[in-house]
Amino acid sequence: MTGGTLDHSQIAQNIYLGLGTRLRGTGCRTLGPDAGIATIGDAVRYPDALVTCTKAPGTDRVTPG
């Protein structure tokens, strides 16, 4: 979300920190709003946070399903 509030930014940071702590050592990682995720059809969503356990090149824009 471009131009979000400071409160929104702090909440997102807390989510990244909490997920990162829980995922440490699992091979999974958290990604932020610049990483897209493909949904039904050709739609791509850009959530505030997502978790992926699938390896993908760092240059990809959408996480594999």
Contacts in CASP RR format, 6 or more apart in sequence:
PFRMAT RR
TARGET T0000
AUTHOR 0000-0000-0000
METHOD contacts of the structure
MODEL  1
MTGGTLDHSQIAQNIYLGLGTRLRGTGCRTLGPDAGIATIGDAVRYPDAL
VTCTKAPGTDRVTPG
1 8 0 8 1.000
1 33 0 8 1.000
1 48 0 8 1.000
8 48 0 8 1.000
12 32 0 8 1.000
12 33 0 8 1.000
12 48 0 8 1.000
12 49 0 8 1.000
15 30 0 8 1.000
15 48 0 8 1.000
15 49 0 8 1.000
16 30 0 8 1.000
16 32 0 8 1.000
16 49 0 8 1.000
19 30 0 8 1.000
19 49 0 8 1.000
19 51 0 8 1.000
20 29 0 8 1.000
20 30 0 8 1.000
23 29 0 8 1.000
23 30 0 8 1.000
23 51 0 8 1.000
26 53 0 8 1.000
27 53 0 8 1.000
28 51 0 8 1.000
28 52 0 8 1.000
28 53 0 8 1.000
29 51 0 8 1.000
29 52 0 8 1.000
29 53 0 8 1.000
30 49 0 8 1.000
30 50 0 8 1.000
30 51 0 8 1.000
31 49 0 8 1.000
31 50 0 8 1.000
31 51 0 8 1.000
31 52 0 8 1.000
31 63 0 8 1.000
32 47 0 8 1.000
32 48 0 8 1.000
32 49 0 8 1.000
32 50 0 8 1.000
33 46 0 8 1.000
33 47 0 8 1.000
33 48 0 8 1.000
33 49 0 8 1.000
34 46 0 8 1.000
35 46 0 8 1.000
35 50 0 8 1.000
35 52 0 8 1.000
35 61 0 8 1.000
35 62 0 8 1.000
35 63 0 8 1.000
36 44 0 8 1.000
36 45 0 8 1.000
36 46 0 8 1.000
36 47 0 8 1.000
36 50 0 8 1.000
36 61 0 8 1.000
36 62 0 8 1.000
36 63 0 8 1.000
37 44 0 8 1.000
37 45 0 8 1.000
37 46 0 8 1.000
37 47 0 8 1.000
37 50 0 8 1.000
37 62 0 8 1.000
37 63 0 8 1.000
37 65 0 8 1.000
38 44 0 8 1.000
38 62 0 8 1.000
38 63 0 8 1.000
38 65 0 8 1.000
39 45 0 8 1.000
44 62 0 8 1.000
50 63 0 8 1.000
52 63 0 8 1.000
52 64 0 8 1.000
54 63 0 8 1.000
54 64 0 8 1.000
54 65 0 8 1.000
56 63 0 8 1.000
56 64 0 8 1.000
END
